[in-house]
Amino acid sequence: MLQTSLFPTLASAKRSRKERMGVHAWHPYYAGYSEAFVSSAIAYLKLDSTSSPLLLDPWNGSGTTALVASRWGIATLGCEINPVMNVFSYAKSGYLLGQKHLLAELSLKITCKSLHGSIPTPDPLGDFISASLCCGIRNLYAIVHSQEYPEPHFDRAILKMIVKDKIQLNPFQAFFQAALFITARNLAGYKCGSNPTWVKTQSEKPEVGETDIISEYKRVVGSMIRDLDLSSIAINDKILHLPLLADSRNICLLDNAIDAVITSPPYLTRIDYAMSTRPELLIMFDPKTLRTIRENTIGAPVIVDKSIKINSTWGKTCLQLLENVQKHGSKAATSYYLPNMLQYFRDIELSLREIIRVLKHNARAIIVVQSSYFKEHEIKLGDIYVEMGNNLGVKSEIVNREIIRGHMAHVNSKSNQYKKGKIYFEDMVLLTK
Ligand SMILES: C[S@@+](CC[C@H](N)C(=O)[O-])C[C@H]1O[C@@H](n2cnc3c(N)ncnc32)[C@H](O)[C@@H]1O
């Protein structure tokens, strides 16, 4: 049954123009959802800071869930496979707002050092930025990385549920790394292709001297502090929000640890999340690690495992879709699209099992998903999540459905070829353990 008046209404997950500015503009293109939606989901789930609930976002992305929850004084754990997004998410911590004097001191320490030093040749970053900028950015990254940072104070609720030591970042370090990523983007002027998730390799790469890099870095640090100030995150003397470098298919939390989940997984739209942060990943890691991160990113357009078999747990809507793909005569239907979908549904099943495991008894999860199409066949993702949730033994229903405009498929001009007037839905799926 769709939305009833018995419940507080869930707001649209679509971001307003304002929500693509300030802290939300720090990172490259990302399919983030709206702050208004997270607020409404917190109200819907009746989460109340006085009872110290612990919230989880298993696909944390840019950290919108945590940002909004920390305004409500609610602690959040986030799982995210992409370390770059954890950097941006952790840099938006209300804890840092209470430490602005330390941010200023650290900024001075970082920017007084020289950016000289050797860099690898050939450098994979060289596809995007000039040799001089590459050298400056690599050396500034080494300085930020080796700087000593104060140990933050954690909300104890947040720590005691984590199985393994997954805390790999310090919020100050995240802040200065995020500033470096933004500086590199600003100076390099990366361009996206027709697909906004892909950064194009650059033919014209401006050379940039050390003084210009440092002065842009200082400017970015100042503007990030102002963005944080304007983001209405409550100043907090404890960390309320911890992004973990963790796979949703293997969540590093104790059983029955979590009071609620608010999240949005990758959809079956082949958004290439890892590639949207390719220059940043190449600042942090080598190309091999980038490839591994991409292969572990659910929904990425890469085939990693060709041995996956159709599983009845995925439900009748999913099985019907897979049959339609299997029978489709079009190019790559069985060689690429089918294995890609099998991977996706296997990974979502594993993730839902993990979400259910870590939720407390009677606790609820709100999951936002969007439908899409394979050629003329609608991929009713909301219905598929509901059927999968029910088959995994939790009560599952769609509690809100909206027609969406500006769907990712609209960037693909060929998407109307198989069926005209396609309608796309955004569904809010509620699971109750
Ligand atoms: C739709 S986005 C989440 C956006 C988020 N709600 C926000 O507002 O920014 C999905 C996220 O899932 C992440 N992801 C993909 N595969 C994952 C996995 N195996 N484990 C954890 N996170 C994963 C992607 O990197 C991406 O950041």
The ligand as an ORCA input file, in Angstrom:
! r2SCAN-3c Opt
* xyz 0 1
  C      23.508      6.120     -4.540
  S      25.105      6.302     -3.837
  C      24.754      6.819     -2.198
  C      24.555      8.306     -2.161
  C      24.338      8.857     -0.768
  N      22.998      8.572     -0.293
  C      24.575     10.372     -0.782
  O      23.686     11.158     -0.451
  O      25.675     10.758     -1.198
  C      25.636      4.645     -3.617
  C      27.002      4.491     -2.949
  O      27.251      3.093     -2.728
  C      28.651      2.898     -2.799
  N      28.928      1.474     -2.951
  C      28.888      0.731     -4.081
  N      29.224     -0.529     -3.815
  C      29.450     -0.611     -2.487
  C      29.823     -1.679     -1.626
  N      30.056     -2.898     -2.089
  N      29.954     -1.407     -0.303
  C      29.752     -0.147      0.178
  N      29.442      0.907     -0.616
  C      29.276      0.677     -1.933
  C      29.054      3.752     -3.980
  O      30.449      3.999     -3.972
  C      28.190      4.999     -3.746
  O      28.908      5.922     -2.976
*
